[in-house]
């Protein structure tokens, strides 16, 4: 099992959620509102003539645990939806998952995801 975690632009979340459900019958996803910066280095705006620099930009972090054989297809799907080739598109991280346990039933392994 692998945990796929993607930090994406907020406006891409709904399409990603729909396509993941359609393509992989995803049984669950965790979504968090996050702030961060990378190559974008923040955002400069002017409000009433005053320069406002925002160094932490809002993003969405989605994470889900999947079977090993689905990882590359899921990465491809995330890239197809979220990649604009502009700075700020986000990042994808893949982690090994040693064990998954469904708290309600105590079920372990792939059946718990």
LUMLUM-966521 format. One record per atom (N, C-alpha, C): residue in one letter; x, y, z. Coordinates in steps of 0.1 Angstrom, whole numbers, padded with zeros to 4 digits, always signed. Layout:
REM LUMLUM-966521
AXYZ;...
REM end
This chain:
REM LUMLUM-966521
X+0008-0012+0000;X+0000+0000+0000;X+0009+0012+0000;X+0004+0023-0006;X+0011+0036-0007;X+0001+0047-0002;X+0007+0057+0004;X-0001+0069+0006;X+0003+0080-0004;X-0006+0085-0011;X-0004+0095-0021;X-0009+0108-0015;X-0001+0118-0015;X-0004+0131-0009;X-0001+0141-0020;X-0011+0150-0023;X-0009+0160-0033;X-0013+0173-0027;X-0004+0183-0029;X-0007+0197-0026;X-0011+0204-0039;X-0023+0209-0040;X-0028+0214-0053;X-0035+0227-0051;X-0038+0234-0062;X-0045+0246-0062;X-0060+0243-0058;X-0066+0252-0050;X-0079+0250-0045;X-0089+0247-0056;X-0088+0254-0067;X-0099+0253-0077;X-0098+0239-0085;X-0088+0231-0082;X-0087+0218-0089;X-0093+0207-0081;X-0097+0210-0068;X-0101+0199-0059;X-0114+0192-0064;X-0124+0199-0068;X-0137+0193-0071;X-0135+0183-0083;X-0128+0188-0094;X-0126+0179-0105;X-0118+0167-0101;X-0107+0169-0093;X-0099+0157-0089;X-0107+0147-0081;X-0116+0152-0072;X-0124+0143-0064;X-0134+0135-0073;X-0140+0141-0083;X-0149+0134-0092;X-0141+0124-0100;X-0130+0128-0106;X-0123+0119-0115;X-0117+0107-0107;X-0112+0109-0095;X-0107+0098-0087;X-0118+0088-0084;X-0130+0093-0080;X-0141+0084-0077;X-0145+0077-0090;X-0145+0083-0101;X-0149+0076-0114;X-0139+0066-0118;X-0126+0069-0117;X-0116+0061-0123;X-0111+0050-0113;X-0112+0052-0100;X-0106+0043-0091;X-0115+0038-0080;X-0127+0042-0081;X-0137+0039-0071;X-0131+0041-0057;X-0125+0053-0056;X-0119+0057-0043;X-0128+0056-0032;X-0124+0049-0021;X-0133+0047-0010;X-0131+0058+0001;X-0121+0067-0001;X-0119+0078+0009;X-0108+0087+0005;X-0109+0099+0010;X-0098+0109+0007;X-0099+0119+0019;X-0087+0123+0023;X-0086+0133+0034;X-0082+0146+0027;X-0089+0157+0030;X-0087+0170+0024;X-0084+0180+0035;X-0073+0187+0034;X-0070+0198+0044;X-0067+0211+0037;X-0071+0222+0043;X-0067+0235+0038;X-0054+0238+0044;X-0044+0241+0036;X-0030+0244+0040;X-0025+0257+0035;X-0015+0262+0041;X-0008+0274+0036;X+0007+0270+0034;X+0013+0276+0024;X+0027+0273+0021;X+0033+0282+0010;X+0046+0280+0008;X+0052+0287-0003;X+0063+0278-0008;X+0066+0280-0021;X+0077+0273-0028;X+0083+0283-0037;X+0085+0279-0050;X+0091+0288-0060;X+0083+0300-0062;X+0070+0300-0059;X+0061+0311-0061;X+0065+0323-0052;X+0071+0321-0041;X+0076+0331-0032;X+0065+0341-0027;X+0053+0337-0027;X+0042+0346-0022;X+0035+0353-0034;X+0027+0363-0029;X+0019+0371-0039;X+0019+0385-0034;X+0021+0394-0044;X+0021+0409-0041;X+0008+0414-0047;X+0001+0422-0038;X-0012+0428-0042;X-0011+0443-0037;X-0020+0451-0043;X-0021+0464-0038;X-0036+0467-0034;X-0037+0471-0021;X-0050+0474-0016;X-0050+0489-0011;X-0059+0497-0017;X-0060+0511-0014;X-0046+0518-0015;X-0039+0514-0025;X-0026+0520-0028;X-0014+0514-0019;X-0017+0505-0010;X-0007+0499-0001;X-0003+0486-0007;X+0010+0484-0008;X+0015+0471-0012;X+0014+0460-0001;X+0007+0449-0004;X+0005+0439+0006;X+0012+0426+0000;X+0021+0421+0008;X+0028+0409+0003;X+0024+0397+0012;X+0018+0387+0005;X+0014+0375+0012;X+0024+0364+0009;X+0031+0360+0020;X+0042+0350+0018;X+0037+0335+0018;X+0026+0333+0025;X+0020+0320+0026;X+0007+0319+0017;X+0007+0311+0007;X-0005+0310-0002;X-0014+0298+0002;X-0027+0300+0000;X-0036+0289+0003;X-0036+0278-0007;X-0035+0266-0003;X-0035+0254-0011;X-0044+0244-0005;X-0046+0233-0011;X-0054+0221-0006;X-0045+0209-0006;X-0045+0202+0005;X-0037+0189+0005;X-0047+0178+0006;X-0046+0169-0004;X-0054+0157-0005;X-0045+0145-0003;X-0050+0135+0005;X-0042+0123+0007;X-0051+0111+0007;X-0046+0100+0003;X-0054+0088+0003;X-0044+0076+0002;X-0048+0065+0007;X-0040+0053+0006;X-0046+0044-0004;X-0037+0039-0013;X-0041+0031-0025;X-0032+0018-0026;X-0037+0009-0034;X-0029-0003-0037;X-0017+0001-0045;X-0006-0006-0044;X+0007-0003-0051;X+0004-0002-0066;X-0004-0011-0072;X-0005-0011-0086;X-0013+0001-0091;X-0020+0009-0083;X-0027+0020-0087;X-0020+0033-0087;X-0008+0033-0081;X+0000+0046-0078;X+0003+0054-0091;X+0009+0047-0101;X+0013+0055-0113;X+0000+0060-0120;X-0010+0053-0121;X-0022+0058-0127;X-0028+0070-0120;X-0028+0069-0107;X-0033+0080-0099;X-0024+0093-0100;X-0011+0091-0101;X-0002+0102-0103;X-0005+0108-0117;X-0007+0100-0127;X-0010+0105-0140;X-0023+0113-0140;X-0033+0108-0133;X-0046+0115-0132;X-0044+0129-0125;X-0037+0129-0114;X-0035+0142-0107;X-0028+0152-0116;X-0017+0147-0123;X-0010+0156-0133;X-0019+0161-0144;X-0028+0152-0149;X-0037+0156-0160;X-0046+0167-0156;X-0051+0166-0143;X-0060+0176-0138;X-0054+0189-0133;X-0043+0187-0126;X-0037+0198-0118;X-0025+0205-0125;X-0019+0200-0135;X-0007+0205-0141;X-0011+0216-0151;X-0007+0229-0148;X-0009+0240-0158;X+0005+0244-0163;X+0015+0238-0158;X+0029+0242-0162;X+0033+0256-0157;X+0026+0261-0147;X+0029+0274-0141;X+0034+0271-0127;X+0042+0280-0122;X+0047+0280-0108;X+0034+0280-0099;X+0034+0271-0089;X+0023+0271-0080;X+0013+0259-0082;X+0016+0251-0092;X+0007+0239-0094;X+0007+0230-0082;X+0018+0228-0075;X+0018+0220-0063;X+0028+0209-0064;X+0027+0199-0055;X+0036+0187-0054;X+0028+0175-0052;X+0034+0163-0055;X+0029+0150-0052;X+0039+0143-0044;X+0035+0136-0033;X+0044+0128-0025;X+0039+0114-0024;X+0047+0104-0025;X+0043+0090-0023;X+0051+0084-0012;X+0043+0078-0002;X+0049+0072+0009;X+0046+0057+0010;X+0054+0049+0016;X+0051+0035+0019;X+0042+0035+0031;X+0032+0026+0031;X+0023+0024+0042;X+0025+0010+0047;X+0029+0009+0060;X+0032-0005+0065;X+0019-0012+0069;X+0009-0005+0074;X-0003-0012+0078;X-0015-0002+0078;X-0026-0007+0076;X-0039+0001+0077;X-0048-0006+0085;X-0055+0000+0095;X-0064-0006+0104;X-0077+0002+0104;X-0088-0004+0102;X-0101+0003+0103;X-0105+0002+0118;X-0106+0014+0124;X-0108+0015+0138;X-0122+0008+0142;X-0132+0010+0134;X-0145+0005+0138;X-0145-0010+0139;X-0139-0017+0130;X-0139-0032+0130;X-0126-0039+0134;X-0115-0031+0134;X-0102-0038+0136;X-0097-0044+0124;X-0104-0044+0113;X-0099-0050+0100;X-0085-0044+0096;X-0076-0052+0091;X-0063-0048+0088;X-0060-0051+0073;X-0050-0043+0068;X-0045-0045+0055;X-0053-0038+0044;X-0053-0043+0032;X-0059-0036+0021;X-0075-0035+0023;X-0080-0045+0030;X-0095-0044+0033;X-0099-0032+0041;X-0089-0027+0049;X-0092-0015+0057;X-0092-0002+0050;X-0087-0002+0037;X-0086+0011+0030;X-0099+0012+0021;
REM end
